[in-house]
Amino acid sequence: MSGLLNDEAVVLYGDILRLTDAVGGRAEHTIRQASGLGGSEFEVLLRLARHPQRRTTSARLAEDLSFTSGGLTRLIARMEEAGLITRHPHPEDRRASLLEATDKGNDLLERALTAHVPQMTADLMEPLTAIERLILRELVTKLLAHSTRGTVAAPAGP
C-alpha cells in the first residue's frame, strides 16, 4: 500500500471531517429542536443579521455562504414563502433587491442561537484554554485565507 495512507495532511483532513461531522450534527439537531430551522436557513438568517442594517443582496449572501446562485435562489424562495425573509428594492440598483429577515425569522434565529451558543461553547470552547482558543482561531483564519473560500467575516459590532 502507498506510503500516502498516513500522510500528515490526509490524517489531519480526516480528523477535521470527523470533528465537523460530530459537532455539526449536534448543532443542526439543537437548532432544529429549538427553532424548527434547518442548517441552511439558520446560516442565511445568521449572515443577514451580521450585515450592516441586517440586510444584503442575494449575490453577497451567496458569496458569504459559498452557495451557487441557483441553490440560494431556491432556498430564498422557500424562506420567503415561510415568512422568514422579505425582499426590498435596492436603493442604488434596480436589478437587485435587498434581503432582510422578518420578525418571525429574527425570532426563530434568536431561539436557535439561545440553544446553539451553549452547545458550541461546550463542544468547541470549554475543552480549550483561552490561549488554545486564540491559537485555534488564528490557525483557522490562516487556513481559510489560503482556501478558495477566504476568511469568514466577523460579526458586525453592536
C-alpha positions as CSV (number, residue, x, y, z in Angstrom):
1,M,0.0,0.0,0.0
2,S,1.1,3.5,-0.7
3,G,3.0,5.5,2.0
4,L,0.4,8.2,1.4
5,L,-2.2,6.4,3.5
6,N,-0.8,8.0,6.7
7,D,0.2,11.3,5.2
8,E,0.0,14.1,7.8
9,A,-2.3,16.2,5.7
10,V,-4.6,13.3,4.9
11,V,-4.9,12.3,8.5
12,L,-5.5,15.9,9.6
13,Y,-8.2,16.4,7.0
14,G,-9.9,13.2,8.2
15,D,-9.8,14.5,11.8
16,I,-11.3,17.8,10.7
17,L,-14.1,16.0,8.9
18,R,-14.8,13.8,11.9
19,L,-14.9,16.9,14.2
20,T,-17.1,18.8,11.7
21,D,-19.5,15.8,11.4
22,A,-19.7,15.3,15.2
23,V,-20.1,19.0,16.2
24,G,-22.1,19.9,13.1
25,G,-24.6,17.1,13.6
26,R,-25.2,18.1,17.2
27,A,-25.5,21.7,16.1
28,E,-28.1,21.0,13.4
29,H,-30.1,18.9,15.8
30,T,-30.0,21.6,18.5
31,I,-31.0,24.3,16.1
32,R,-33.9,22.3,14.6
33,Q,-35.2,21.3,18.1
34,A,-35.1,24.9,19.4
35,S,-36.4,26.7,16.3
36,G,-37.5,24.4,13.6
37,L,-34.9,25.9,11.3
38,G,-32.7,23.8,9.0
39,G,-29.0,24.4,8.9
40,S,-29.1,26.4,5.7
41,E,-32.0,28.5,6.9
42,F,-30.2,29.2,10.1
43,E,-27.0,30.2,8.2
44,V,-28.9,32.6,6.0
45,L,-30.6,34.3,8.9
46,L,-27.3,34.5,10.8
47,R,-25.5,36.0,7.9
48,L,-28.2,38.5,7.3
49,A,-28.1,39.6,11.0
50,R,-24.4,40.2,10.7
51,H,-24.6,42.6,7.7
52,P,-25.0,46.4,8.2
53,Q,-28.6,47.3,8.6
54,R,-29.2,43.5,8.8
55,R,-29.8,43.2,5.0
56,T,-27.8,42.4,1.9
57,T,-28.2,41.3,-1.7
58,S,-28.6,37.6,-2.6
59,A,-25.3,37.8,-4.6
60,R,-23.4,38.9,-1.5
61,L,-25.3,36.3,0.6
62,A,-24.3,33.5,-1.9
63,E,-20.7,34.7,-1.6
64,D,-20.8,34.6,2.2
65,L,-22.3,31.1,2.2
66,S,-20.4,29.7,-0.8
67,F,-23.7,28.7,-2.4
68,T,-24.4,28.6,-6.1
69,S,-26.8,31.4,-7.1
70,G,-29.3,28.7,-8.2
71,G,-29.2,26.9,-4.9
72,L,-29.5,30.1,-2.9
73,T,-32.4,31.3,-5.1
74,R,-34.4,28.1,-4.3
75,L,-33.6,28.5,-0.6
76,I,-34.5,32.2,-0.5
77,A,-37.8,31.4,-2.3
78,R,-38.7,28.7,0.4
79,M,-37.7,31.1,3.2
80,E,-39.7,33.9,1.7
81,E,-42.7,31.6,1.3
82,A,-42.3,30.5,5.0
83,G,-42.3,34.2,6.1
84,L,-38.7,34.1,7.3
85,I,-37.2,36.8,5.0
86,T,-38.5,39.5,2.8
87,R,-37.2,41.4,-0.2
88,H,-36.8,45.2,-0.5
89,P,-35.9,47.2,-3.6
90,H,-32.2,48.1,-3.8
91,P,-31.8,51.9,-3.4
92,E,-29.0,52.1,-6.0
93,D,-29.5,49.1,-8.3
94,R,-33.0,48.5,-9.8
95,R,-32.0,45.0,-10.9
96,A,-31.1,43.9,-7.4
97,S,-33.1,43.5,-4.2
98,L,-32.1,43.5,-0.5
99,L,-32.9,40.6,1.6
100,E,-33.9,41.0,5.2
101,A,-35.2,38.7,8.0
102,T,-38.8,39.2,9.0
103,D,-39.8,39.5,12.7
104,K,-40.6,35.7,12.5
105,G,-37.1,35.0,11.0
106,N,-35.4,37.1,13.7
107,D,-37.4,35.4,16.5
108,L,-36.5,31.9,15.2
109,L,-32.9,32.9,14.9
110,E,-32.9,34.1,18.5
111,R,-34.4,30.9,19.7
112,A,-31.8,28.9,17.6
113,L,-28.9,30.9,19.0
114,T,-30.1,30.6,22.6
115,A,-29.8,26.8,22.2
116,H,-26.8,26.8,19.8
117,V,-24.4,29.0,21.7
118,P,-24.2,26.8,24.9
119,Q,-23.8,23.7,22.7
120,M,-21.0,25.3,20.7
121,T,-19.4,26.6,23.9
122,A,-19.4,23.1,25.3
123,D,-18.1,21.4,22.1
124,L,-15.6,24.0,21.0
125,M,-14.6,26.3,23.8
126,E,-14.8,24.5,27.1
127,P,-12.2,21.8,26.2
128,L,-9.7,24.5,25.3
129,T,-7.8,27.1,27.4
130,A,-8.1,30.7,26.5
131,I,-4.7,30.6,24.8
132,E,-5.6,27.4,22.8
133,R,-8.8,29.2,21.6
134,L,-6.8,32.1,20.4
135,I,-4.3,29.9,18.6
136,L,-7.1,27.8,17.1
137,R,-8.8,31.0,15.8
138,E,-5.5,32.2,14.3
139,L,-4.9,28.8,12.6
140,V,-8.4,28.5,11.2
141,T,-8.2,32.1,9.9
142,K,-4.9,31.4,8.3
143,L,-6.1,28.2,6.6
144,L,-9.3,30.0,5.4
145,A,-7.2,32.8,4.0
146,H,-5.4,30.3,1.9
147,S,-8.5,28.5,0.7
148,T,-10.6,29.5,-2.3
149,R,-13.4,30.5,0.1
150,G,-11.4,33.1,2.1
151,T,-12.0,34.1,5.7
152,V,-15.4,34.3,7.3
153,A,-16.5,37.9,8.0
154,A,-16.5,38.8,11.7
155,P,-19.9,39.7,13.2
156,A,-20.9,43.3,13.0
157,G,-20.3,45.3,16.1
158,P,-23.2,46.4,18.4
